[in-house]
């Protein structure tokens, strides 16, 4: 998909089509992080801190219950 920037006041805006927003589970209230690798523009939804906390809690639970077995399997 090729897009052009559109004028938005003194800035430029990139219009993101609804199907892409739906695919990424992004809406108008989702904070987006804009980064670059020096050549490409990368727009990513900001990871929810509550989601990260839930994932960490789940990993901690698994490690507590199965950590010894997992270490044996890894070694």
C-alpha positions in Angstrom: 0.0 0.0 0.0 1.4 3.4 -0.9 0.3 6.5 1.0 1.0 10.2 0.8 1.1 12.6 3.7 -1.7 15.1 4.0 -1.5 18.6 5.4 -2.7 19.0 8.9 -2.2 22.6 10.1 1.6 23.2 10.2 2.2 19.4 10.3 1.8 16.4 8.0 -0.5 13.5 8.8 -0.6 9.9 7.6 -4.0 8.4 7.1 -4.3 4.8 8.4 -7.1 2.8 6.8 -9.7 1.2 9.0 -8.8 -2.4 8.0 -5.2 -1.9 9.1 -6.4 -0.3 12.4 -8.7 -3.3 13.0 -5.9 -5.7 12.2 -3.6 -4.1 14.7 -6.4 -3.6 17.3 -5.8 0.2 17.2 -8.4 2.9 17.5 -8.4 6.7 17.8 -7.5 6.6 21.5 -4.5 4.1 21.1 -1.2 5.8 21.8 1.3 5.2 19.0 5.0 5.2 19.2 6.9 6.6 16.2 10.5 5.5 15.7 12.9 5.2 12.9 15.8 2.9 12.0 17.4 5.8 10.0 15.6 4.8 6.8 12.1 3.7 7.6 9.4 5.2 9.7 8.0 2.7 12.2 4.6 3.3 13.8 3.7 0.9 16.6 0.9 0.8 19.3 2.3 1.5 22.7 2.4 -1.6 24.8 0.0 -1.6 27.7 1.7 -1.6 31.0 -1.1 -3.7 32.5 -0.7 -6.3 29.7 3.0 -6.5 30.4 2.3 -6.9 34.1 -0.1 -9.8 33.4 2.4 -11.5 31.2 5.2 -11.1 33.8 2.9 -12.5 36.5 2.1 -15.5 34.3 5.8 -16.1 33.6 6.6 -15.8 37.3 3.9 -18.3 38.1 5.1 -20.8 35.5 8.7 -20.4 36.7 7.8 -20.8 40.3 5.8 -24.0 39.5 8.0 -25.5 36.8 11.3 -23.6 37.0 13.4 -26.6 38.1 12.1 -28.7 35.3 12.6 -26.0 32.7 16.2 -25.5 33.8 16.8 -29.2 33.4 15.3 -29.2 30.0 17.4 -26.2 29.0 20.7 -27.7 30.2 
